[in-house]
Amino acid sequence: RGFGSKRTNSWSQEKAKHIRSKIMSELAHPTVVTPREVGSRPRGGFSFDLFNRDAALGKQMASNGSHLPAATKTGTTIVGIVFKGGVCLGADTRATGGSEVADKNCEKIHYLADNIYCCGAGTAADTEKTTEMIASQLELHRLNTGMQPRVVTAVTLLKRMLFKYQGHVSAALVLGGCDLNGPHLYHIYPHGSTGKLPYVTMGSGSLAAMSVFEAGWKEDMEEAEAIELVKDAIHAGIFNDLGSGSNVDITIVPLKGPTKIMRGYDTPNEQADLRGNYTRPKALNVQPGATAVLETKFTPLSELVTVEESPGPMEL
């Protein structure tokens, strides 16, 4: 055993000596590596090196009946901000189906509890049903405990449900509320990850809205200042994102007092004045009788169908 230990120590010393000599040699004669030797890509700016590769892969996958994965676009601007007296939530009101506007006045701020509200982005049916189910569970929790639900309870229920479905429930949420611990604001991603921040944005217009928050947010804002900042953030999403549009909805969840729901708080796309000042060309005003009626015939429904008496109840 003593011989083995001595042999091991001598081997370690030789290895350490070799490493030291190698380091000293590299320091004495450093190798200059240019950026082009590291790789073919430039250091800064955009790189389109993989464009041809992706195009070839796309054609190959299309020939096999499949396709490249595409980014999911939610088509919404939802925001939230913490101010001195509570939480202010905001959302636009445009609902899209692909590239078409399906609803110009969609309500995206959902009720969870008297002290907790939630903005939803993603698939409208998923956000509606998800918030409806969690609101039901929070009400049962309130009845069982006899206490107002905490905001973190709603967040935990939501994140557990969304994580269970591994992102297949397309609900990106901004949750805000107040409890005995003060105001709270969370964002919840469809895969179940969450974060607690003083101001958050989500949806396809989130980058435009976040630029407004980054420039205008400050600690201990007054309620009027918070409402104005949220309105400006939603405006940025409405006018810079095609998936967002129409009106601005705002909900205030205060520390004390009832929740203030301001549906249609601002309507920057109101077109009543524009339409009132527009005169339609006479050629577009089709007068009654302009289309000739070639034949008029009325056939009663009873002559086209056969009405049969339903059978009587079965005798026991």
ABEGO torsion letter per residue (X at the ends): XAAAAAAAAAAAAAAAAAAAAAAAAAAABBBBBBAAAABABBABEBBAAAAAAAAAAAAAAAAAGBBBBBBBBAGBBBBBBBBAAEBBBBBBABBBBEABBABABBBABBBABAABBBBBBEBAAAAAAAAAAAAAAAAAAAAAAGBBBBAAAAAAAAAAAAAAAGGABBBBBBBBBBBAAEBBBBBBBAAGBBBBBABBBBEAAAAAAAAAAAAABBBGBBAAAAAAAAAAAAAAAAAABAABEEBBBBBBBBABEBBBBBBGABBAABAAAAAAABBBBAAABBBBGABBBABBBBBBAAAABBBBBBBBBBBX
